[in-house]
Amino acid sequence: GAGFDTRGGEGATACEECLVGTYSPGGQGLCSSCPLGTSTAGNGSQSLGYCWDICVEGQFGDLGLAPGFGQDCAQCSPGTYTDTRSATGCLECPVGTSSNQNGTTLCGDCAPGLFSAAGAAVCSSCAQGKYSGGGAANCTECDAGTFAESQGLSACEECSLGEIANRTGLAACEQCGTGTYAGSLGMSVCEVCQPGNYSGVGQSECQVCPVGTYQDQARSAGCTSCPDFTSTGGAGSTSASLCEAFCPPGTYGEENGIPTVASPCQPCEPGTHAPFYQTVACAPCVRGSVAPSGGGGGGQGCPP
């Protein structure tokens, strides 16, 4: 009868069910195979109408077949896929991948700067302060000393000179405050200017206090001027005690016109003069005048 054949051959005493993928309308000795790309849902199929399409990659159906003769298998929805035939269901796209179309056979890796959880139809952008490589399940926070100011970045940037990022996951670096500096790229801590030095905001190095000033504190924004008629013997002075009185008129000091232990004030030689305080070297008298021994007329210049 229909759905059976006589595989036992001539003299068979009983009919057997047609196997999956075959059918028999009855009245014939053997079951017929379903056309290529189709199959039956079970044994004992009675006609060609039971040969339903086999679901191909990207599709699924009950028993891996279309729901009926001449009908189509269902397609995998976005975020899912199947890469095998006769699938009864679709799989979620793995983490770090996505699929935004129906009927997908393979999910694509997320591009650098993006990430996804399982079953994603679209990869998401990394937030500010984070980054990712390709095929990422999660974004990674930028290291201290680096930043990511935009979304969807594949790498973080180093902080510029004079700036720091003092923790992970920052979208921007911040400038070093007064009295501190950042002398290298990618720094996470500002370094402190030591006594005798100073800095403004966002500096890559400290400045040395100039001659005539001093600074006895670390982390300073500027230097303090020496009292009137005093100065320091050099730059970078760290104490007010280093402010020495100027060499008076009629004398000179080789160390910026200031007496030091190694170089005290010296009187001008005859024929030279020093009419001002803080003279480094005495000047020759002009023709027609002469300075007496001991320093140029008491600092009033060379007499005629």
C-alpha positions in Angstrom: 0.0 0.0 0.0 0.9 3.7 0.1 4.0 4.4 2.1 5.3 0.8 1.9 7.3 -1.3 -0.5 8.3 -4.9 -0.8 12.1 -4.6 -0.2 12.0 -8.3 0.5 11.7 -8.8 -3.3 9.6 -11.4 -5.1 7.8 -13.7 -2.7 7.9 -11.1 0.1 5.2 -11.8 2.6 5.0 -8.3 4.2 5.4 -4.7 3.1 7.9 -2.4 4.9 7.6 1.4 5.5 9.5 3.7 3.1 12.4 5.2 5.0 13.1 8.9 5.6 13.8 10.6 2.3 11.7 8.2 0.2 8.0 7.7 -0.5 5.6 5.4 -2.2 2.0 6.1 -3.4 1.3 2.4 -3.3 1.1 -0.2 -6.0 4.8 -0.3 -6.7 7.5 -2.6 -5.5 10.1 0.0 -4.3 10.0 3.4 -2.6 11.1 6.4 -4.7 13.7 8.8 -3.5 12.8 12.4 -2.8 14.2 15.0 -5.3 17.6 16.4 -4.5 17.5 19.0 -1.7 14.3 17.5 -0.2 13.4 14.9 2.3 10.5 13.5 4.4 9.7 14.2 8.0 9.7 10.5 8.8 9.1 6.9 7.5 6.1 5.8 5.6 5.6 8.8 3.3 2.9 8.2 0.7 3.6 10.8 -2.0 6.0 13.3 -3.5 4.1 15.9 -1.5 5.7 14.7 1.6 9.2 15.6 0.2 9.8 18.9 1.8 12.8 21.2 1.3 15.8 20.5 3.5 16.8 23.7 5.3 20.1 25.0 4.1 22.7 27.0 6.0 21.2 30.2 7.6 17.7 28.5 7.8 15.9 26.2 10.2 12.7 24.3 10.6 11.1 21.4 12.6 13.2 18.3 11.8 15.4 20.5 9.7 12.8 20.7 7.0 10.4 23.3 5.5 6.9 23.3 7.1 5.3 21.8 4.0 5.6 21.0 0.4 6.6 24.0 -1.7 7.1 26.2 1.4 10.3 27.8 2.7 12.4 27.2 5.8 12.5 30.0 8.3 15.6 32.3 8.2 17.8 32.9 11.2 17.1 36.4 12.6 19.7 39.1 13.2 22.1 38.2 16.0 21.8 34.4 15.2 23.2 32.0 12.6 23.5 28.4 11.5 26.3 27.0 9.3 24.8 23.5 8.9 22.0 22.1 6.8 18.9 20.5 8.3 19.1 22.8 11.4 16.2 22.8 13.8 17.2 26.1 15.3 19.8 28.9 15.1 22.7 29.7 17.4 23.5 33.1 19.0 26.4 35.0 17.5 29.4 34.5 19.8 30.7 37.4 21.9 32.8 39.8 19.8 30.7 39.1 16.7 27.4 40.3 15.2 25.0 39.7 12.4 22.5 42.4 11.3 20.8 40.4 8.5 18.3 37.5 8.2 19.6 34.1 7.1 23.2 34.6 8.3 25.6 31.6 8.0 28.5 33.2 9.8 28.7 36.1 12.2 31.4 38.8 11.6 34.0 40.0 14.1 33.4 43.4 15.6 35.9 45.9 14.2 38.5 47.5 16.5 36.9 50.1 18.8 33.7 48.0 19.0 32.5 45.1 21.1 29.5 42.8 21.6 27.8 40.4 23.9 26.4 37.1 22.6 23.5 37.4 20.2 24.3 40.9 19.0 22.8 42.2 15.8 25.1 45.2 15.9 28.5 45.8 17.6 28.6 48.7 20.1 31.2 51.5 20.3 33.6 51.6 23.2 32.9 54.5 25.5 35.3 57.4 26.1 38.3 56.3 28.2 38.2 52.7 26.7 39.4 50.9 23.6 39.3 47.5 22.0 40.9 45.4 19.3 39.0 43.4 16.8 36.5 40.7 17.9 36.2 42.1 21.4 33.7 40.9 24.0 34.4 44.0 26.2 36.3 47.2 26.0 39.5 47.8 28.1 40.1 50.9 30.1 43.0 53.2 29.1 46.0 52.8 31.3 47.1 55.6 33.6 49.0 58.1 31.6 46.8 57.6 28.5 43.4 58.7 27.4 40.6 58.1 24.8 38.6 61.3 24.2 36.2 59.8 21.6 34.0 56.7 21.4 34.9 53.7 19.3 38.7 54.0 19.5 41.1 51.1 18.9 43.9 52.5 21.1 44.5 55.2 23.7 46.8 58.1 23.3 49.6 59.2 25.7 49.2 62.4 27.6 51.2 65.3 26.2 54.1 67.0 28.0 52.9 69.0 31.0 49.8 66.7 31.4 48.9 63.5 33.3 46.2 60.9 33.6 46.4 59.8 37.2 44.0 56.8 36.9 42.7 54.3 34.3 39.7 54.9 32.0 40.1 58.7 31.5 38.7 60.6 28.5 41.2 63.5 28.9 44.5 64.3 30.6 44.8 67.2 33.1 47.5 69.8 33.3 50.0 69.7 36.0 49.4 72.5 38.6 51.8 75.3 39.6 55.1 74.1 41.1 54.9 70.7 39.3 55.7 69.4 35.8 55.5 66.4 33.5 58.6 66.1 31.5 57.7 62.9 29.5 54.8 61.7 27.4 52.3 59.3 29.1 52.9 60.3 32.7 50.5 59.5 35.5 52.0 61.7 38.2 53.3 65.3 38.1 56.8 65.8 39.5 57.5 68.5 42.0 59.8 71.5 41.4 62.4 71.7 44.1 63.5 74.8 46.1 65.3 77.3 43.8 62.9 76.4 41.0 59.3 77.2 40.0 56.7 76.5 37.3 53.4 77.6 36.0 50.4 75.5 35.0 50.9 72.7 32.4 54.7 72.9 32.2 57.1 70.2 31.0 60.0 71.4 33.2 60.8 73.7 36.1 62.3 77.1 35.6 65.4 78.2 37.6 64.9 81.2 39.8 66.9 84.0 38.1 69.7 86.0 39.7 68.4 88.4 42.3 65.6 86.0 43.4 65.2 82.9 45.6 62.7 80.2 46.5 63.0 78.2 49.7 59.9 76.1 49.2 59.2 73.1 46.8 56.1 73.2 44.6 56.3 76.9 44.0 54.7 79.0 41.3 57.3 81.8 41.4 60.4 83.2 43.0 60.8 86.0 45.7 62.9 89.0 44.8 65.9 89.9 47.1 65.6 93.1 49.1 66.7 96.4 47.6 70.4 96.7 46.9 71.0 93.0 47.3 71.1 90.1 44.9 72.2 86.5 44.7 75.5 85.2 43.4 73.8 83.1 40.8 70.5 81.5 39.6 68.6 78.9 41.5 69.0 80.3 45.0 67.1 78.5 47.8 67.3 81.0 50.7 66.9 84.7 51.5 70.3 84.4 53.2 71.9 84.1 49.8 70.8 87.6 49.0 74.0 89.6 49.4 74.5 93.4 49.4 75.8 94.7 46.1 79.3 95.8 45.7 79.2 99.6 46.4 80.3 102.2 43.9 84.0 102.3 43.4 84.3 98.5 43.7 83.4 95.5 41.6 82.5 91.8 42.1 83.1 89.2 39.5 80.1 87.2 40.7 77.4 89.4 39.3 78.6 92.4 41.3 77.9 90.6 44.6 80.5 89.7 47.2 81.0 86.0 47.8 83.5 84.1 49.9 85.5 83.2 46.8 85.2 86.6 45.2 84.7 89.6 47.6 84.2 93.1 46.3 87.5 94.6 44.9 88.4 98.3 44.6 88.7 99.7 41.1 92.3 100.1 39.9 93.6 103.6 39.2 92.4 104.9 35.9 89.1 102.9 36.2 85.9 103.7 37.9 82.6 102.0 39.0 80.0 104.7 39.6 77.1 102.3 40.4 76.2 99.5 42.7 76.6 95.9 41.5 79.4 96.5 39.1 81.0 93.4 37.6 84.0 95.1 36.2 85.4 98.7 36.5 85.4 100.8 33.3 88.4 102.8 32.1 88.2 106.5 32.6 87.5 108.6 29.5 90.4 110.6 28.0 91.0 113.8 29.9 90.0 112.4 33.3 91.6 110.1 35.8 90.4 108.1 38.7 92.4 108.3 41.9 93.7 105.1 43.5 91.0 103.3 45.4 88.0 103.4 43.2 87.0 106.2 41.0 86.5 109.2 43.2 84.4 107.5 45.8 82.0 106.2 43.2 81.4 109.6 41.6 83.2 108.7 38.4 86.5 109.9 37.1 87.4 113.5 38.0 88.5 115.8 35.1 
